Amino acid sequence: HAWLGWAMFNKDKLNAANVKRSKDELNAALKLDPRLAIAFAFRGSILLEEGNLDMAEVELKRALKFNPQSKHARRELRVLEERRESQKKGLFGRIFS
């Protein structure tokens, strides 16, 4: 379910119905195995793509809790931190320009 949801999301990220189905598949995977790290990582990636950085961080850290070697979760956390840094720099630049 987790990989199906991720594949569906990547196929069409702009279609709201498709994104909802993707999330439903990830939720189904987590119902079957509440400790499935990759499902948490994929949910975090979707939230990151949607711009919900705080919730994305929570999901990605859950993924690392269940699988500390998760390359996907670690990579996405780096992306998240880069986005936060760029937002800080953008805000800082706007204040002092």
N, CA, C and O atoms as CSV, one atom per row, in Angstrom:
chain,resi,resn,atom,element,x,y,z
A,1,HIS,N,N,0.814,-1.197,0.000
A,1,HIS,CA,C,0.000,0.000,0.000
A,1,HIS,C,C,0.859,1.263,0.000
A,1,HIS,O,O,0.554,2.240,-0.683
A,2,ALA,N,N,1.940,1.219,0.783
A,2,ALA,CA,C,2.785,2.411,0.886
A,2,ALA,C,C,3.418,2.760,-0.465
A,2,ALA,O,O,3.397,3.915,-0.892
A,3,TRP,N,N,3.969,1.763,-1.118
A,3,TRP,CA,C,4.617,2.028,-2.411
A,3,TRP,C,C,3.600,2.399,-3.480
A,3,TRP,O,O,3.891,3.216,-4.354
A,4,LEU,N,N,2.421,1.814,-3.422
A,4,LEU,CA,C,1.366,2.178,-4.372
A,4,LEU,C,C,0.972,3.638,-4.174
A,4,LEU,O,O,0.852,4.391,-5.140
A,5,GLY,N,N,0.773,4.028,-2.930
A,5,GLY,CA,C,0.428,5.418,-2.639
A,5,GLY,C,C,1.498,6.381,-3.113
A,5,GLY,O,O,1.185,7.436,-3.665
A,6,TRP,N,N,2.751,6.032,-2.905
A,6,TRP,CA,C,3.855,6.885,-3.333
A,6,TRP,C,C,3.916,6.983,-4.857
A,6,TRP,O,O,4.141,8.061,-5.407
A,7,ALA,N,N,3.715,5.865,-5.526
A,7,ALA,CA,C,3.729,5.873,-6.997
A,7,ALA,C,C,2.579,6.714,-7.540
A,7,ALA,O,O,2.755,7.472,-8.494
A,8,MET,N,N,1.411,6.580,-6.934
A,8,MET,CA,C,0.257,7.374,-7.372
A,8,MET,C,C,0.522,8.863,-7.184
A,8,MET,O,O,0.197,9.669,-8.056
A,9,PHE,N,N,1.106,9.225,-6.058
A,9,PHE,CA,C,1.406,10.632,-5.787
A,9,PHE,C,C,2.377,11.182,-6.820
A,9,PHE,O,O,2.176,12.275,-7.349
A,10,ASN,N,N,3.421,10.430,-7.103
A,10,ASN,CA,C,4.434,10.902,-8.047
A,10,ASN,C,C,3.924,10.966,-9.478
A,10,ASN,O,O,4.459,11.714,-10.296
A,11,LYS,N,N,2.899,10.193,-9.782
A,11,LYS,CA,C,2.347,10.207,-11.139
A,11,LYS,C,C,1.656,11.532,-11.443
A,11,LYS,O,O,1.797,12.067,-12.542
A,12,ASP,N,N,0.900,12.071,-10.461
A,12,ASP,CA,C,0.160,13.312,-10.693
A,12,ASP,C,C,0.006,14.066,-9.383
A,12,ASP,O,O,-0.991,13.905,-8.679
A,13,LYS,N,N,0.995,14.891,-9.057
A,13,LYS,CA,C,1.012,15.636,-7.805
A,13,LYS,C,C,0.012,16.783,-7.768
A,13,LYS,O,O,-0.331,17.267,-6.690
A,14,LEU,N,N,-0.456,17.221,-8.920
A,14,LEU,CA,C,-1.331,18.383,-8.976
A,14,LEU,C,C,-2.811,18.033,-8.891
A,14,LEU,O,O,-3.642,18.917,-8.682
A,15,ASN,N,N,-3.148,16.771,-9.049
A,15,ASN,CA,C,-4.534,16.324,-9.004
A,15,ASN,C,C,-4.919,16.043,-7.551
A,15,ASN,O,O,-4.402,15.112,-6.935
A,16,ALA,N,N,-5.837,16.861,-7.007
A,16,ALA,CA,C,-6.210,16.738,-5.595
A,16,ALA,C,C,-6.803,15.371,-5.278
A,16,ALA,O,O,-6.525,14.812,-4.217
A,17,ALA,N,N,-7.610,14.828,-6.171
A,17,ALA,CA,C,-8.211,13.511,-5.937
A,17,ALA,C,C,-7.127,12.436,-5.897
A,17,ALA,O,O,-7.195,11.509,-5.090
A,18,ASN,N,N,-6.148,12.560,-6.752
A,18,ASN,CA,C,-5.037,11.606,-6.782
A,18,ASN,C,C,-4.219,11.682,-5.490
A,18,ASN,O,O,-3.818,10.655,-4.943
A,19,VAL,N,N,-3.976,12.894,-5.013
A,19,VAL,CA,C,-3.227,13.065,-3.768
A,19,VAL,C,C,-3.997,12.454,-2.606
A,19,VAL,O,O,-3.405,11.819,-1.733
A,20,LYS,N,N,-5.305,12.641,-2.589
A,20,LYS,CA,C,-6.128,12.057,-1.523
A,20,LYS,C,C,-6.056,10.533,-1.562
A,20,LYS,O,O,-5.920,9.890,-0.522
A,21,ARG,N,N,-6.146,9.956,-2.754
A,21,ARG,CA,C,-6.034,8.494,-2.882
A,21,ARG,C,C,-4.660,8.016,-2.419
A,21,ARG,O,O,-4.543,6.961,-1.796
A,22,SER,N,N,-3.638,8.782,-2.721
A,22,SER,CA,C,-2.283,8.429,-2.284
A,22,SER,C,C,-2.200,8.400,-0.765
A,22,SER,O,O,-1.647,7.469,-0.179
A,23,LYS,N,N,-2.754,9.427,-0.136
A,23,LYS,CA,C,-2.757,9.482,1.329
A,23,LYS,C,C,-3.569,8.338,1.914
A,23,LYS,O,O,-3.194,7.768,2.938
A,24,ASP,N,N,-4.675,8.002,1.273
A,24,ASP,CA,C,-5.491,6.875,1.739
A,24,ASP,C,C,-4.710,5.566,1.694
A,24,ASP,O,O,-4.814,4.747,2.608
A,25,GLU,N,N,-3.931,5.367,0.639
A,25,GLU,CA,C,-3.105,4.157,0.529
A,25,GLU,C,C,-2.042,4.120,1.621
A,25,GLU,O,O,-1.777,3.068,2.202
A,26,LEU,N,N,-1.439,5.266,1.895
A,26,LEU,CA,C,-0.433,5.322,2.959
A,26,LEU,C,C,-1.069,5.049,4.320
A,26,LEU,O,O,-0.477,4.368,5.158
A,27,ASN,N,N,-2.265,5.576,4.540
A,27,ASN,CA,C,-2.971,5.306,5.795
A,27,ASN,C,C,-3.325,3.825,5.910
A,27,ASN,O,O,-3.259,3.251,6.998
A,28,ALA,N,N,-3.700,3.208,4.794
A,28,ALA,CA,C,-4.006,1.773,4.803
A,28,ALA,C,C,-2.757,0.969,5.161
A,28,ALA,O,O,-2.834,-0.009,5.903
A,29,ALA,N,N,-1.625,1.380,4.638
A,29,ALA,CA,C,-0.364,0.690,4.958
A,29,ALA,C,C,-0.069,0.797,6.452
A,29,ALA,O,O,0.392,-0.161,7.072
A,30,LEU,N,N,-0.335,1.962,7.019
A,30,LEU,CA,C,-0.060,2.152,8.438
A,30,LEU,C,C,-1.075,1.440,9.326
A,30,LEU,O,O,-0.768,1.120,10.474
A,31,LYS,N,N,-2.259,1.189,8.823
A,31,LYS,CA,C,-3.215,0.381,9.576
A,31,LYS,C,C,-2.732,-1.067,9.653
A,31,LYS,O,O,-2.888,-1.738,10.673
A,32,LEU,N,N,-2.147,-1.529,8.558
A,32,LEU,CA,C,-1.623,-2.895,8.537
A,32,LEU,C,C,-0.359,-3.026,9.391
A,32,LEU,O,O,-0.161,-4.040,10.061
A,33,ASP,N,N,0.478,-2.017,9.366
A,33,ASP,CA,C,1.719,-2.031,10.148
A,33,ASP,C,C,1.988,-0.620,10.672
A,33,ASP,O,O,2.562,0.204,9.959
A,34,PRO,N,N,1.582,-0.334,11.907
A,34,PRO,CA,C,1.735,1.020,12.468
A,34,PRO,C,C,3.183,1.473,12.665
A,34,PRO,O,O,3.430,2.615,13.055
A,35,ARG,N,N,4.123,0.595,12.400
A,35,ARG,CA,C,5.534,0.946,12.550
A,35,ARG,C,C,6.267,0.982,11.203
A,35,ARG,O,O,7.496,0.923,11.166
A,36,LEU,N,N,5.529,1.077,10.118
A,36,LEU,CA,C,6.107,1.041,8.781
A,36,LEU,C,C,6.765,2.388,8.464
A,36,LEU,O,O,6.095,3.352,8.091
A,37,ALA,N,N,8.070,2.429,8.618
A,37,ALA,CA,C,8.822,3.679,8.494
A,37,ALA,C,C,8.665,4.330,7.127
A,37,ALA,O,O,8.539,5.552,7.038
A,38,ILE,N,N,8.670,3.541,6.070
A,38,ILE,CA,C,8.612,4.130,4.735
A,38,ILE,C,C,7.279,4.834,4.494
A,38,ILE,O,O,7.231,5.825,3.765
A,39,ALA,N,N,6.198,4.339,5.094
A,39,ALA,CA,C,4.903,5.000,4.952
A,39,ALA,C,C,4.932,6.369,5.630
A,39,ALA,O,O,4.395,7.340,5.096
A,40,PHE,N,N,5.554,6.448,6.798
A,40,PHE,CA,C,5.693,7.746,7.462
A,40,PHE,C,C,6.572,8.684,6.631
A,40,PHE,O,O,6.288,9.877,6.520
A,41,ALA,N,N,7.627,8.139,6.057
A,41,ALA,CA,C,8.520,8.954,5.230
A,41,ALA,C,C,7.789,9.489,3.999
A,41,ALA,O,O,7.949,10.654,3.635
A,42,PHE,N,N,6.993,8.640,3.366
A,42,PHE,CA,C,6.237,9.085,2.191
A,42,PHE,C,C,5.196,10.133,2.573
A,42,PHE,O,O,5.007,11.108,1.845
A,43,ARG,N,N,4.521,9.944,3.706
A,43,ARG,CA,C,3.553,10.956,4.153
A,43,ARG,C,C,4.266,12.275,4.428
A,43,ARG,O,O,3.754,13.345,4.100
A,44,GLY,N,N,5.442,12.194,5.026
A,44,GLY,CA,C,6.228,13.405,5.262
A,44,GLY,C,C,6.618,14.094,3.968
A,44,GLY,O,O,6.607,15.322,3.885
A,45,SER,N,N,6.956,13.319,2.973
A,45,SER,CA,C,7.322,13.885,1.666
A,45,SER,C,C,6.140,14.596,1.022
A,45,SER,O,O,6.299,15.663,0.428
A,46,ILE,N,N,4.974,14.013,1.138
A,46,ILE,CA,C,3.781,14.638,0.573
A,46,ILE,C,C,3.487,15.948,1.301
A,46,ILE,O,O,3.185,16.961,0.670
A,47,LEU,N,N,3.576,15.924,2.617
A,47,LEU,CA,C,3.345,17.149,3.387
A,47,LEU,C,C,4.386,18.213,3.049
A,47,LEU,O,O,4.063,19.399,2.976
A,48,LEU,N,N,5.610,17.800,2.848
A,48,LEU,CA,C,6.661,18.733,2.456
A,48,LEU,C,C,6.346,19.355,1.103
A,48,LEU,O,O,6.503,20.561,0.912
A,49,GLU,N,N,5.906,18.538,0.181
A,49,GLU,CA,C,5.535,19.021,-1.157
A,49,GLU,C,C,4.370,20.020,-1.075
A,49,GLU,O,O,4.300,20.970,-1.854
A,50,GLU,N,N,3.467,19.791,-0.127
A,50,GLU,CA,C,2.321,20.680,0.058
A,50,GLU,C,C,2.697,21.959,0.819
A,50,GLU,O,O,1.899,22.892,0.904
A,51,GLY,N,N,3.912,21.993,1.367
A,51,GLY,CA,C,4.367,23.182,2.075
A,51,GLY,C,C,4.096,23.163,3.570
A,51,GLY,O,O,4.326,24.165,4.247
A,52,ASN,N,N,3.621,22.062,4.090
A,52,ASN,CA,C,3.340,21.930,5.519
A,52,ASN,C,C,4.594,21.396,6.215
A,52,ASN,O,O,4.704,20.202,6.494
A,53,LEU,N,N,5.528,22.294,6.487
A,53,LEU,CA,C,6.845,21.896,6.971
A,53,LEU,C,C,6.808,21.285,8.367
A,53,LEU,O,O,7.531,20.326,8.640
A,54,ASP,N,N,5.979,21.825,9.247
A,54,ASP,CA,C,5.943,21.309,10.615
A,54,ASP,C,C,5.430,19.873,10.665
A,54,ASP,O,O,6.030,19.019,11.317
A,55,MET,N,N,4.336,19.612,9.987
A,55,MET,CA,C,3.787,18.254,9.974
A,55,MET,C,C,4.712,17.298,9.219
A,55,MET,O,O,4.840,16.130,9.586
A,56,ALA,N,N,5.346,17.794,8.176
A,56,ALA,CA,C,6.298,16.961,7.427
A,56,ALA,C,C,7.443,16.532,8.338
A,56,ALA,O,O,7.876,15.380,8.305
A,57,GLU,N,N,7.928,17.465,9.149
A,57,GLU,CA,C,9.017,17.133,10.060
A,57,GLU,C,C,8.593,16.063,11.059
A,57,GLU,O,O,9.366,15.152,11.357
A,58,VAL,N,N,7.377,16.166,11.575
A,58,VAL,CA,C,6.878,15.167,12.527
A,58,VAL,C,C,6.855,13.785,11.881
A,58,VAL,O,O,7.323,12.813,12.475
A,59,GLU,N,N,6.312,13.694,10.672
A,59,GLU,CA,C,6.216,12.405,9.983
A,59,GLU,C,C,7.595,11.837,9.649
A,59,GLU,O,O,7.826,10.637,9.799
A,60,LEU,N,N,8.495,12.681,9.205
A,60,LEU,CA,C,9.832,12.218,8.842
A,60,LEU,C,C,10.607,11.743,10.075
A,60,LEU,O,O,11.363,10.775,10.002
A,61,LYS,N,N,10.418,12.420,11.192
A,61,LYS,CA,C,11.077,11.978,12.424
A,61,LYS,C,C,10.478,10.671,12.932
A,61,LYS,O,O,11.184,9.853,13.522
A,62,ARG,N,N,9.183,10.470,12.707
A,62,ARG,CA,C,8.579,9.179,13.048
A,62,ARG,C,C,9.205,8.070,12.217
A,62,ARG,O,O,9.498,6.986,12.719
A,63,ALA,N,N,9.401,8.361,10.943
A,63,ALA,CA,C,10.030,7.367,10.066
A,63,ALA,C,C,11.406,6.993,10.594
A,63,ALA,O,O,11.768,5.817,10.614
A,64,LEU,N,N,12.175,7.990,11.024
A,64,LEU,CA,C,13.511,7.717,11.545
A,64,LEU,C,C,13.461,7.010,12.897
A,64,LEU,O,O,14.382,6.273,13.249
A,65,LYS,N,N,12.402,7.231,13.643
A,65,LYS,CA,C,12.239,6.528,14.922
A,65,LYS,C,C,12.131,5.022,14.683
A,65,LYS,O,O,12.725,4.223,15.407
A,66,PHE,N,N,11.358,4.645,13.651
A,66,PHE,CA,C,11.143,3.234,13.369
A,66,PHE,C,C,12.238,2.628,12.497
A,66,PHE,O,O,12.461,1.418,12.529
A,67,ASN,N,N,12.926,3.471,11.714
A,67,ASN,CA,C,14.041,2.990,10.899
A,67,ASN,C,C,15.096,4.090,10.813
A,67,ASN,O,O,15.048,4.922,9.907
A,68,PRO,N,N,16.042,4.103,11.742
A,68,PRO,CA,C,17.065,5.158,11.761
A,68,PRO,C,C,17.926,5.217,10.494
A,68,PRO,O,O,18.582,6.230,10.253
A,69,GLN,N,N,17.937,4.160,9.686
A,69,GLN,CA,C,18.733,4.154,8.459
A,69,GLN,C,C,17.945,4.580,7.224
A,69,GLN,O,O,18.451,4.463,6.108
A,70,SER,N,N,16.730,5.068,7.395
A,70,SER,CA,C,15.888,5.441,6.256
A,70,SER,C,C,16.525,6.576,5.451
A,70,SER,O,O,16.563,7.725,5.891
A,71,LYS,N,N,17.017,6.231,4.277
A,71,LYS,CA,C,17.659,7.228,3.415
A,71,LYS,C,C,16.649,8.255,2.921
A,71,LYS,O,O,16.956,9.442,2.819
A,72,HIS,N,N,15.442,7.788,2.618
A,72,HIS,CA,C,14.411,8.690,2.117
A,72,HIS,C,C,14.079,9.754,3.174
A,72,HIS,O,O,14.019,10.943,2.860
A,73,ALA,N,N,13.867,9.329,4.412
A,73,ALA,CA,C,13.516,10.272,5.479
A,73,ALA,C,C,14.661,11.249,5.739
A,73,ALA,O,O,14.422,12.442,5.929
A,74,ARG,N,N,15.889,10.762,5.749
A,74,ARG,CA,C,17.034,11.645,5.983
A,74,ARG,C,C,17.170,12.679,4.864
A,74,ARG,O,O,17.416,13.856,5.128
A,75,ARG,N,N,17.011,12.242,3.634
A,75,ARG,CA,C,17.110,13.152,2.487
A,75,ARG,C,C,16.028,14.224,2.554
A,75,ARG,O,O,16.294,15.403,2.318
A,76,GLU,N,N,14.810,13.806,2.877
A,76,GLU,CA,C,13.702,14.760,2.943
A,76,GLU,C,C,13.866,15.739,4.106
A,76,GLU,O,O,13.477,16.901,3.990
A,77,LEU,N,N,14.437,15.287,5.223
A,77,LEU,CA,C,14.712,16.216,6.330
A,77,LEU,C,C,15.741,17.263,5.923
A,77,LEU,O,O,15.648,18.418,6.338
A,78,ARG,N,N,16.718,16.870,5.118
A,78,ARG,CA,C,17.689,17.856,4.620
A,78,ARG,C,C,16.997,18.879,3.721
A,78,ARG,O,O,17.276,20.075,3.807
A,79,VAL,N,N,16.100,18.409,2.865
A,79,VAL,CA,C,15.345,19.315,1.992
A,79,VAL,C,C,14.507,20.279,2.845
A,79,VAL,O,O,14.443,21.476,2.568
A,80,LEU,N,N,13.879,19.739,3.871
A,80,LEU,CA,C,13.059,20.549,4.761
A,80,LEU,C,C,13.900,21.642,5.429
A,80,LEU,O,O,13.483,22.800,5.480
A,81,GLU,N,N,15.061,21.286,5.931
A,81,GLU,CA,C,15.934,22.271,6.579
A,81,GLU,C,C,16.400,23.330,5.584
A,81,GLU,O,O,16.499,24.506,5.934
A,82,GLU,N,N,16.683,22.925,4.353
A,82,GLU,CA,C,17.087,23.890,3.329
A,82,GLU,C,C,15.962,24.870,3.039
A,82,GLU,O,O,16.207,26.064,2.864
A,83,ARG,N,N,14.727,24.372,2.986
A,83,ARG,CA,C,13.581,25.263,2.758
A,83,ARG,C,C,13.414,26.243,3.903
A,83,ARG,O,O,13.139,27.422,3.679
A,84,ARG,N,N,13.577,25.769,5.118
A,84,ARG,CA,C,13.461,26.665,6.275
A,84,ARG,C,C,14.544,27.731,6.236
A,84,ARG,O,O,14.279,28.898,6.524
A,85,GLU,N,N,15.755,27.341,5.884
A,85,GLU,CA,C,16.851,28.308,5.797
A,85,GLU,C,C,16.578,29.343,4.710
A,85,GLU,O,O,16.816,30.534,4.910
A,86,SER,N,N,16.084,28.897,3.571
A,86,SER,CA,C,15.810,29.847,2.495
A,86,SER,C,C,14.663,30.782,2.870
A,86,SER,O,O,14.656,31.946,2.468
A,87,GLN,N,N,13.698,30.284,3.634
A,87,GLN,CA,C,12.610,31.150,4.094
A,87,GLN,C,C,13.134,32.187,5.082
A,87,GLN,O,O,12.722,33.347,5.044
A,88,LYS,N,N,14.042,31.772,5.969
A,88,LYS,CA,C,14.636,32.716,6.926
A,88,LYS,C,C,15.420,33.794,6.199
A,88,LYS,O,O,15.308,34.978,6.516
A,89,LYS,N,N,16.222,33.372,5.213
A,89,LYS,CA,C,17.016,34.332,4.457
A,89,LYS,C,C,16.110,35.281,3.688
A,89,LYS,O,O,16.388,36.476,3.590
A,90,GLY,N,N,15.021,34.738,3.140
A,90,GLY,CA,C,14.080,35.585,2.407
A,90,GLY,C,C,13.423,36.600,3.315
A,90,GLY,O,O,13.274,37.762,2.937
A,91,LEU,N,N,13.029,36.189,4.498
A,91,LEU,CA,C,12.404,37.092,5.454
A,91,LEU,C,C,13.413,38.123,5.938
A,91,LEU,O,O,13.095,39.307,6.043
A,92,PHE,N,N,14.624,37.675,6.229
A,92,PHE,CA,C,15.689,38.572,6.696
A,92,PHE,C,C,15.982,39.618,5.629
A,92,PHE,O,O,16.139,40.800,5.935
A,93,GLY,N,N,16.055,39.183,4.393
A,93,GLY,CA,C,16.329,40.105,3.289
A,93,GLY,C,C,15.230,41.140,3.104
A,93,GLY,O,O,15.502,42.300,2.794
A,94,ARG,N,N,13.979,40.708,3.298
A,94,ARG,CA,C,12.858,41.633,3.148
A,94,ARG,C,C,12.836,42.661,4.279
A,94,ARG,O,O,12.456,43.812,4.064
A,95,ILE,N,N,13.237,42.254,5.465
A,95,ILE,CA,C,13.228,43.174,6.606
A,95,ILE,C,C,14.283,44.263,6.429
A,95,ILE,O,O,14.035,45.427,6.744
A,96,PHE,N,N,15.449,43.892,5.931
A,96,PHE,CA,C,16.561,44.841,5.851
A,96,PHE,C,C,16.796,45.393,4.454
A,96,PHE,O,O,17.870,45.931,4.183
A,97,SER,N,N,15.835,45.277,3.575
A,97,SER,CA,C,16.037,45.846,2.234
A,97,SER,C,C,15.208,47.095,2.060
A,97,SER,O,O,15.244,47.717,0.998
